[in-house]
Amino acid sequence: MDLQLKGKTVFISGSTSGIGFSIARIFLKEGASVYINGRTEESVAKAIQLLKTDFPNGKIEGAASDFSKAEEVESLIEKLPEIDILINNVGIYTAKSFFDTTDDDWNRHFEVNVMSGVRLSRYLLPKMLEKNWGRILFVSSECATLVPADLIAYSSTKTAVLAISRGLAQLTKGSSVTVNSVIPGSTMTEGAEQFLLDLARSNKKTTSEVEADFFSEARPNSLLQRFASVEEIANTIVYFASPIAIATNGSAVKLDGGSMGGII
Ligand SMILES: NC(=O)c1ccc[n+]([C@@H]2O[C@H](COP(=O)([O-])OP(=O)(O)OC[C@H]3O[C@@H](n4cnc5c(N)ncnc54)[C@H](OP(=O)(O)O)[C@@H]3O)[C@@H](O)[C@H]2O)c1
């Protein structure tokens, strides 16, 4: 299937590792130009170097910006070139009891997970509407509806982006711009791998055993019953960002392996 992404320019927030990095790889494979983002020049340069090894002719730029700092986001936006596809991927979480979660914790989660996408979309969506083409994807999480008790702040940000995404889609009526969100389930990033390794070590079990425990105890409705790979999530995100996905607009697409339950 030709995703018709050649010549498109993509900005992916939080893309020096994890799901974002995998999204960048797939866009490059499809012939798009990518803008990589992380908090520091060093991490961005390292990610670009890795990508250049696999895609020596790929068009890869970097833009360091910490989305917890509004002034850094402001200067990032000033430097952005024309962007066809915006992937609002950056997301942080801290597992904490609700009673220990401070105002600072709440604000940091909202700055990085919600305001990143709000600020980038406020700048880029009018330009997309003007040229009558564009794609915006928000990366939510199964936690948006599962709301684990130790992740209430994180989960709230992931529910918020669903509303923002739907609201922005309403502004695209009659155009060839779409705004959607995707809802991944538990995904095997470097962070998740470390989490399983630590748990396995402390419980004197194998990583397969602690992964099976996690799904039977914390994600009993999962039909996949394992972590999705970053590629399994990223492939779907790239599809919904492509020109051929024009019929999907204002949607929240579940990539949760069934963990959220229900039909839709
Ligand atoms: N992994 C999962 O199981 C899972 C499940 C559902 C949803 N999600 C969602 O999917 C998205 C990606 O998750 P992930 O697990 O791939 O994340 P991750 O591995 O923790 O992402 C790391 C990336 O985020 C960047 N980053 C972190 N804080 C940043 C900040 N303040 N400003 C700019 N960049 C920042 C890092 O950049 P540097 O280190 O270079 O600064 C790095 O590129 C998130 O929105 C997450 O909520 C993940």
The ligand as a Gaussian input file, in Angstrom:
#p B3LYP/6-31G(d) Opt

LIG

0 1
 N        4.654000       3.193000      26.511000
 C        3.414000       2.915000      26.815000
 O        3.105000       1.846000      27.366000
 C        2.309000       3.877000      26.447000
 C        0.982000       3.435000      26.543000
 C       -0.038000       4.306000      26.190000
 C        0.255000       5.584000      25.760000
 N        1.551000       5.991000      25.689000
 C        1.792000       7.360000      25.244000
 O        2.594000       7.331000      24.082000
 C        3.439000       8.475000      24.023000
 C        4.880000       8.038000      23.883000
 O        5.184000       7.217000      24.997000
 P        6.579000       6.455000      25.180000
 O        6.329000       5.385000      26.179000
 O        7.179000       6.164000      23.859000
 O        7.390000       7.609000      25.914000
 P        8.906000       7.612000      26.397000
 O        9.629000       6.409000      25.927000
 O        8.931000       7.931000      27.840000
 O        9.350000       8.904000      25.569000
 C       10.545000       9.398000      25.645000
 C       10.613000      10.561000      24.677000
 O        9.916000      11.698000      25.229000
 C       10.813000      12.800000      25.251000
 N       10.458000      13.709000      26.336000
 C       10.225000      13.426000      27.638000
 N        9.905000      14.553000      28.313000
 C        9.947000      15.573000      27.418000
 C        9.715000      16.969000      27.483000
 N        9.407000      17.551000      28.646000
 N        9.840000      17.701000      26.363000
 C       10.177000      17.135000      25.178000
 N       10.400000      15.805000      25.047000
 C       10.298000      15.040000      26.150000
 C       12.172000      12.161000      25.419000
 O       13.154000      13.069000      24.984000
 P       14.620000      13.238000      25.672000
 O       14.801000      12.101000      26.630000
 O       15.524000      13.175000      24.490000
 O       14.604000      14.549000      26.301000
 C       12.030000      10.973000      24.470000
 O       12.144000      11.400000      23.130000
 C        3.164000       9.247000      25.322000
 O        2.249000      10.263000      25.093000
 C        2.568000       8.192000      26.246000
 O        1.736000       8.765000      27.226000
 C        2.585000       5.173000      26.012000

